[in-house]
Amino acid sequence: MPEIDRYRAEDRRQIEALYRRVFGPDAADANRLRWDWQYRRNPNMPAEGPLIWIAREGTTIIGQYATMPVRVSIDGRDIDGSWGMDVMVAPERQRQGLGDVLFRTWDRNTGASLGLLVALLVVGSPARADGLRAVARAGGGLDAIEAALAAG
C-alpha cells in the first residue's frame, strides 16, 4: 500500500499533473485559481499548511484528498473541521481502495469531517439522514456513522 502523508509545497507540480490526467486539461486550467484560494489563502488555513493528504509510491504522487478548512460550532463548541473537496486517484490505481484509505485518513485527522449531500446519498431517506446528523452532533466520526447505518 502506498504511503499517505500531508501535502508539501514541492508537491504542487505533481498534483497539477495528476489533476490534468484525471480530469482533463480544461478542468485543470480552471482549477488553478480556485486551488490557490481554497488551499493556500483560505482564512481558516492551519499554521502547518493545507489539509491535503497525499498518496505516494516512492516519489510519485498517485492520489490526493484535499479538504478546505472551516470552523464549525456544534453544541456551543468551536471545532476545526474541513470540507472534503478534491479527491483524485491516478487512473491506473483506481478501484483498488486507495480513495477509501485517503478518505479515512482525512476523517481521523480533523475535528469534523464534512461533505455535501452524503447522508441522503448514502441512506436514501431524510429520516435516516436526520439520525446520522444526530450521530455527527454527538461527536461521532465515520466509524460511528457506519455503525449507525449497520444498525438500521
N, C-alpha and C positions, 0 to 999 in steps of 0.2 A: 504494500500500500504506500502511496506517496506520502511525503512529509507535509503536514499542514502547519503553517505559521502565519504571522502577521505580515501585512504589506510593508515594504521598504521603498524608499524613494527611487532606488535604482530598478525597481520592478516595473515602472511606468511604461517603458517601451515594449516590454514583453506583453503586458496587459493590453496595450493598444493593438498589438499584432494579433493576439488571441481574439480580442473583440471583433476585429476585422474578419478573421477566419470564421467565427461562429455566426455573426450577424450580418456580414457583408460590408462593403466599403461605404455605402451611403449612410448606413446606421452608425458606422464607426466615425465618420466625419461629423455627423450631427451630435455625437456623444461627447466630443471633446470639451465644449464649453460647459455643458451640464456637469460633467465629471469634475471639472475644476472647482465649481462652486460646491457641489454636493459633498465632495470628499476632501478638498483642500481648504476651502474658505468658509465652510459651514460654521456658524457661530457656536454650535454645540460641540465642535471638534475637541476630543480629549487631547491633553498635552502630549500623549505618546503617539499621536497621529491617527490617520484614518482607521475606521473599524472595518478593515478588509482582511479576509482570511484567504490565503493563497495555498493552492496545492502544487507541490513541486516534485518533479522527478529529476534528481540531480540539480542541475542549474536551470532546467526548463520549467516554465510555469504551464501547467495543464488544466488549471481550474481556478475559479475565484468566486467568493461570496462576499460582495460588497454591501455594506449597510450604512444608512445615514443616521448619525447620532441625533437623538432628541431627548428632551426632558419630559418625563411623564409623571403625573400626580395620581396616585392610587391610594384611596382612603386617607387623604391628607399627607401622604408621604411622597416626597420628590425622589424619583428614581431615574438613573441614567439608563436610557433604553436606546433601541435602534430599530429602524425600519429595514427589513430585508429588501434589497433593491436589485442590484445587478448580479445575476448568477450565470455563470457560464462554465462549460467544461469542453475541452478540446474534442472535436467530433470523433476522433478515433478512441476516445476514452469514455464516451457517453454510454449510459445504461450498464455501468459497472459498479454503481453505488457511491461514486465519488461525490456527486451532488448531495447525497444524504449525509456523508461524512462532513462536508463543508457546512451544511445546514445545522447539524448537531453541534459542531464546534462553535458556531455563532451563538446558538441558543444557550450553551453553557457559559459563554463569556460576556453576557450582557444582563443587566438587571431586569429588562423587559424586552423580549423579542416580539416585534410587531410585524404583521403582514396584512395586506388588503384582501378582504373577501375570503380569507382562508377558512373561517369557521363555516360559512354557508357552503362553500365548495366541498369541504370535507364531510360535513354531517348532513347536508341536504335539507335541513329544515330550520326555520327561525327558532323553534323551541329548543332544539339541541344546541344551536348556536348560543342561545341565552345561557344554557348550562355550562358551555365552555367558557363564556365570559366570566361566569361566577368562579370557575376554577382559576382562571387567569387573575382575577381580582384578589383571590386568596393567596396569590404568590406562586401558583403552580407554573412550571415551565412546560416544555414539550412532553416530558415523561408523565407529568400529572394529567395533561390533556389527553395523551394516548390512553392512560388508564381509565379516564372518564369515558372515552369512546368505546373502549373494550367492554366496559360495564354496561353499556347500552343506555 
